[in-house]
Amino acid sequence: MRNSATALLAAVVLSLIPFPGAAEEGKKMDDLFIASPAFEDQGLIPPKYTCDGADVNPPLSIGNIPVKTKSLALVVDDPDAPMGTWVHWVMWNMGPGVDSVPENSIPKGALQGTNDFRKQGYGGPCPPSGTHRYYFKLYALDAPLALQPGATKAQLEQAMKGHLLGKAELIGLYRRK
């Protein structure tokens, strides 16, 4: 009996000890995530993905999608723009099996909205001055969205209401030379 109590106490104590790498900045390992092989979170976006280069979307990696997810959506915007947040990319209805967005491409079946350059699709960073932050916001949703191609960020946000299962964020930085 004493050995059982000692083993139970040891198990409880061990369960309270955080293991390195088990969580990063308070996030569980099973949290939805978005990353890019082209730049690190809070890192510099290479010019290739901006108006100073080819102006193509960077490759993105997606993981730990919640089980009940039926579609994914992505918004890329710049909160540091002089006239308020500037929308660079709006995309939705990516399938729940999508684990990446290839460079200069979108996943099959995904739809794109209109950015603040008044174009449908991706418009890369092109800040007028200073270093700007570009938020790549990924949303896991419990349903596909009934939006037409060319919808705006505001229309996407309205359509997502009540359907959010998870959110992940990647921040890239860019400053023109």
C-alpha positions in Angstrom: 0.0 0.0 0.0 2.8 2.4 0.9 4.6 1.7 -2.4 1.3 2.5 -4.3 1.0 5.8 -2.4 4.6 6.7 -3.1 4.2 5.9 -6.8 1.0 8.0 -7.0 2.7 10.9 -5.3 5.7 10.6 -7.7 3.4 10.5 -10.7 1.5 13.7 -9.6 4.8 15.5 -8.9 6.2 14.5 -12.3 3.1 15.6 -14.1 3.6 19.1 -12.7 7.1 19.5 -14.1 7.2 21.2 -17.5 9.3 19.4 -20.0 11.5 21.5 -22.4 9.9 21.9 -25.8 6.5 20.6 -24.6 5.1 24.1 -24.9 6.3 27.3 -26.4 5.1 30.6 -25.1 2.1 29.0 -23.4 0.9 27.2 -26.6 0.1 23.5 -26.4 1.8 21.2 -28.9 -1.6 20.5 -30.6 -2.5 24.2 -31.3 -3.1 25.1 -34.9 0.0 26.7 -36.4 1.2 28.5 -39.5 4.8 28.9 -40.5 6.9 29.7 -43.6 10.1 28.1 -44.8 11.0 31.5 -46.3 11.1 33.5 -43.0 10.8 33.0 -39.3 8.1 34.4 -37.1 9.0 38.0 -36.4 11.7 37.7 -39.1 12.3 39.6 -42.4 10.2 38.6 -45.4 12.6 38.1 -48.4 12.2 40.7 -51.1 11.1 38.0 -53.6 7.7 38.1 -51.9 7.3 41.9 -52.0 6.7 44.6 -54.5 10.5 44.9 -54.7 10.8 41.4 -56.1 8.5 38.9 -57.9 5.6 39.8 -55.6 4.5 36.2 -55.3 3.0 34.7 -52.1 5.6 33.0 -49.8 5.3 29.3 -49.1 3.4 28.5 -45.9 3.2 25.4 -43.7 0.0 24.6 -41.8 -0.4 22.1 -39.0 -2.3 20.7 -36.1 -5.7 21.4 -37.7 -8.6 20.8 -35.3 -10.4 17.6 -35.9 -13.8 19.2 -36.7 -12.3 21.6 -39.3 -14.2 21.7 -42.6 -12.3 24.6 -44.1 -9.4 27.0 -43.6 -9.2 30.7 -44.3 -6.2 33.1 -44.5 -5.9 36.8 -44.1 -2.7 38.8 -44.6 -2.7 42.4 -43.5 -0.4 45.2 -42.3 -1.6 47.1 -39.3 1.2 49.7 -39.7 0.0 51.2 -42.9 -0.4 55.0 -42.7 -4.2 55.0 -43.5 -5.0 52.0 -41.2 -4.7 48.3 -41.7 -3.9 47.4 -45.3 -5.2 44.0 -46.6 -2.7 42.0 -48.7 -4.4 38.7 -49.1 -7.8 37.1 -48.4 -8.3 33.4 -49.1 -10.9 30.9 -47.9 -12.3 27.4 -48.4 -8.9 25.6 -48.3 -9.7 22.0 -47.4 -9.0 20.7 -43.9 -6.3 18.3 -45.4 -4.2 21.2 -46.6 -0.8 21.2 -44.9 0.9 23.9 -47.1 0.4 26.7 -49.4 3.0 26.5 -52.2 4.9 29.6 -53.3 3.1 31.6 -56.0 0.1 29.2 -55.8 -3.0 28.4 -53.8 -4.4 25.1 -52.7 -6.9 23.4 -55.1 -10.5 24.6 -54.3 -9.5 27.7 -52.4 -11.0 31.0 -53.3 -9.3 34.4 -53.2 -10.7 37.8 -52.3 -9.9 41.4 -53.2 -7.0 43.0 -51.4 -6.5 46.7 -50.8 -4.5 47.0 -54.1 -7.9 46.3 -55.6 -6.8 43.1 -57.1 -7.9 39.5 -56.4 -5.2 37.4 -54.9 -1.9 38.2 -53.2 -0.3 41.6 -53.1 3.1 41.6 -51.3 4.5 44.0 -48.8 5.2 47.4 -50.2 5.5 49.8 -47.2 5.9 53.5 -48.0 8.4 54.0 -45.2 9.8 52.2 -42.1 9.5 48.6 -41.1 6.0 47.2 -41.2 4.5 44.0 -39.7 2.6 41.6 -41.9 0.2 39.3 -40.0 -0.5 36.0 -41.7 -3.7 34.9 -39.9 -5.0 31.3 -40.4 -8.5 30.4 -39.3 -9.9 26.8 -38.8 -13.6 26.8 -39.5 -16.4 24.3 -39.0 -17.9 24.9 -42.4 -17.0 26.0 -45.9 -18.0 29.6 -46.6 -20.5 30.6 -49.2 -18.6 33.6 -50.5 -18.0 34.5 -54.1 -14.4 35.1 -55.4 -13.4 38.7 -54.9 -15.0 39.0 -51.5 -13.4 41.5 -49.1 -11.8 40.9 -45.7 -14.8 42.4 -44.1 -17.1 40.0 -45.9 -14.9 37.1 -45.0 -14.9 38.1 -41.3 -18.7 38.4 -41.4 -19.0 34.9 -43.0 -16.7 33.4 -40.4 -18.8 34.5 -37.4 -19.9 31.5 -35.4 -17.7 29.1 -37.3 -14.2 29.6 -35.7 -12.5 26.5 -34.3 -9.0 27.9 -34.1 -6.6 30.6 -35.1 -2.9 30.8 -35.7 -0.6 33.7 -36.6 2.7 34.3 -38.3 4.3 37.7 -38.4 6.7 38.8 -41.0 8.6 42.1 -41.2 9.6 44.2 -44.2 11.3 47.5 -44.9 12.0 48.9 -48.3 15.6 49.9 -49.1 
